[in-house]
Amino acid sequence: MSEHATSFKPSLRLFDATMIVAGSMIGSGIFIVTADITRNVGSAGWLIIVWLLTGFMTLTAALSYGELSAMFPRAGGQYVYLKEAYNPLTGFVYGWSFFAVIQTGTIAAVGVAFSKFAAYLYHPLSETNYLLKISTGLSEAGVPGYFTISVAQIVSIILIAFLTWTNTKGVKGGKWIQNIFTSTKIISLFGLIIAGIIFFKPEVWNANWTDAFSMKKLSGTGSVEGVIGASILGAIAASMVGSIFSSDAWNNVTFIAGEIQNPKRNIGLSLFLGTFIVTLIYVCANLMYVAVLPLHDLAFAPQDRVAVAAANSMFGNAGTYVIAIMIMISTFGCNNGLILAGARVYYSMGKDGLFFKKAATLNKHAVPGWALWAQFVVASLLCLSGKYGDLLDMISFVVVIFYVLTIFGIFILRKKRPGAERPYKAFGYPVLPALYILMGTAFCILLIIYKPNFTWPGLIIALLGIPIYYVVSSRKNNSNIE
């Protein structure tokens, strides 16, 4: 066999594609972020509304992307859609943000989540077990600062390296890991939901649904602050940062279009099936939390680990180990999907001369091996920096901006290329895509107003892509002239 393949092998079926959608979405978020949402909205009714709103937005976006995936059934997905609808600069800014933080930061965070919960089973893997601790002096507040490297960070890097290596050996290995681990975690989550029905606590449920649609902000001291007027919208937007992050990465399947059989049909269908399954699981999981945990315990679960608190309520101390194993399975499968799909974006950028040339090559197993290892390096650096958590807080804002731009691209392409083949058309066009654009824009504006710390840093990272694009473009033009 030659050292390099010349094209991708379409070996992924509809089931495989659906498992990539669902598996990339379900990481550790559903087990944790409900605590922060509950603190922001302070009631069971609003908690479920936040998850339903997120589910509606995710499903609407996925159904809209079906049209784009059918028009451009090739590797690169959202990067290609933005480039075709707008211009290469817009596509590059997305690809840059994707490489700098969106995909690599998510891979780092999911890897560290795996290690943190592995420490429940074997404590030496803990994030508090430091291999290196160097003083960085005092902060402005006079608090000592340290640069640390923990065993959890090293374990996460080893995990990412293993999954990267597996995916360099061809898409089939990654496919089997994805199918097995995603099926297992879906079944496990439904099992946990059924356990909630079995261990249902009527007194807890009734108390949680008393005054369930009165929004209030909860604090650890026990104080309750009513939320009224325009502040309600701000509280919803702040709450949705966690739920949107937990529901993100559904678009990863579009990046691997070149490896999916009958992509014009199967990508759109897998987007719908995967996002529907996950939305159903997320809403039901939160109903389970409300059925077994008092609202205060939901909001202030130790380290925000709501699922651990719920499992302990149902199974006693054994619940901690049940959830730890579930999250390890979940994050392992999630990272496999993220790693598998992400490298295809850098491959497409390389093909366009907007990334390293080596990223545009396929190895003998017909996968972008160099791009996979480049992704591994950045994700590992983010693991070591300890800043992936801060970066991820900014991701929801940046990600939704690009989703809004991409869905608006449907309107642009309908006008720009009216005669283009559209084997599948966006469901509910123009109403549902327009509704997503309005909801996504409102979400971003509200975050700018009420949670600026979630917005400006992420926006700056994305905008850094503009000068980088012009530097890369000038070099590309110069090389073409030469």
Beta strands, then each sheet from edge to edge (+ up, - down):
strand 1: 130-138
strand 2: 144-150
strand 3: 216-218
strand 4: 224-226
sheet 1: 1+ 2-
sheet 2: 3+ 4-
end
